[in-house]
Amino acid sequence: MKKIISMVLAVAVMVCATSVFAKAEERNNPKEAMQKTISYASDVLFADDEPTYMDEWYIFALARSGDGSVQDLLDAYYSNAEEDFIAREGKYTDYSGADSLGEYVRVALTLTAMDRNISDFGGYDLLDKIIKADSSAYEQSSTSTLSYALKIIEFYEDEIQNANELKSIIIDEIMMRYIDDMGFTYMLGEWAAVDVDTTAQAIQGLAFYYGYSDEVANALENSFLYLGEQQNSEDGAIMSWGASNPSSTAQVIITASLIGEQAFDYFITDNGDTLIDGLLVFELEDGGYYEPYYGADAGSDYFTTSQVLQALVAYDRMISGKTDLFDFSDLEEEMVLTETNVTTLKPDLIDESPKTNDTSTIGFIVLISMISFVVAFSAGKPNNEK
């Protein structure tokens, strides 16, 4: 009964929030910015050197952009990365020589985005390496790796016998990193501290598990509020280490895009600046983005631009009504249409799969409703100043 009442209230709140809050007018063109950054990747970054292993986040974003002009880049990456993996004898390792779960997950995400078979990459099975990783591998992985691993298991769960068990293990491990009743830390240990980027990435992984437990629900709510408190009231960007930061802003955009347009309503400053406005402050003429630590004179930063491209693609997918950046069910829908010529698409995998405890899209709807409530009644939310 408590859940039913909560759902009814949540729907009512969503309606109220929609009518009360007015969206700020977008003063920048994110679609144009995305195309410009795609051109930067193809015409500048990879103009002379073909993409290969370690270029995954660019290739992932390009694949999810749906831009057919980059297919040659995707094919080149696959060929080069596969050759590299074979040379490594099918093993990605960390500094100690142990298998690196983060590397397997990042490459598997990229290949999945490209609609490639992750179970036969150079003759090796990446999915097998992920699901059979030792428990210590999860404990020693970053929070972002755990969130991305969750996305892999969600999509391939029909092929994983113990998918629900693995989900529970990962969710519980991510929750171990929730600290100070505020947000998430990159790793546990003596220097553990709440981090903006990591908190955004943790929400990306946990958003569909709002109903998993009260602890997860509480962590998601508090973490979302924490992200809002990090927005710079002067330019709309998210702050990290005391200054507006494009990478942090990008991760929050990815998170908000996963939740939906109403999440962006929470990130509008009194000046009307949005997250997109804050992100584009760091755009350079060539379509890349600079890292503020080095300054604009240092030119486009490889790592920063890769995150920005993901964010712009995530935002574009949201406003275009497509699945979110890490929801690959659209690839299966395309396959169904192509192979069977039917008009009824396969439902979203998260809806049809066995749920981990109370995991469901109902939980996700409640999360969205909670955010709508926050938006409606947070006109005076605290903002950081430069």
Secondary structure, 3 states (H helix, E strand, C coil): CHHHHHHHHHHHHHHHHHHHCCCCCCCCCHHHHHHHHHHHHHHHHCCCCCCCCCCHHHHHHHHHHCCHHHHHHHHHHHHHHHHHHHHCCCCCECCCCCECHHHHHHHHHHHHHCCCCCCCECCECHHHHHHCCCHHHHHCCCHHHHHHHHHHHHHCHHHCCCHHHHHHHHHHHHHHCEECCCEEECCCCCCCCECHHHHHHHHHHHHHHCCCCHHHHHHHHHHHHHHHHCEECCCCCEEECCEECHHHHHHHHHHHHHHCHHHHHCCCCCCCCCHHHHHHCCECCCCCECCCCCCHHHCCCHHHHHHHHHHHHHHHHHHCCCCCCCCCHHHHHHHHHHHHCCCCCCCCHHHHCCCCCCCCHHHHHHHHHHHHHHHHCCCCCCCECC
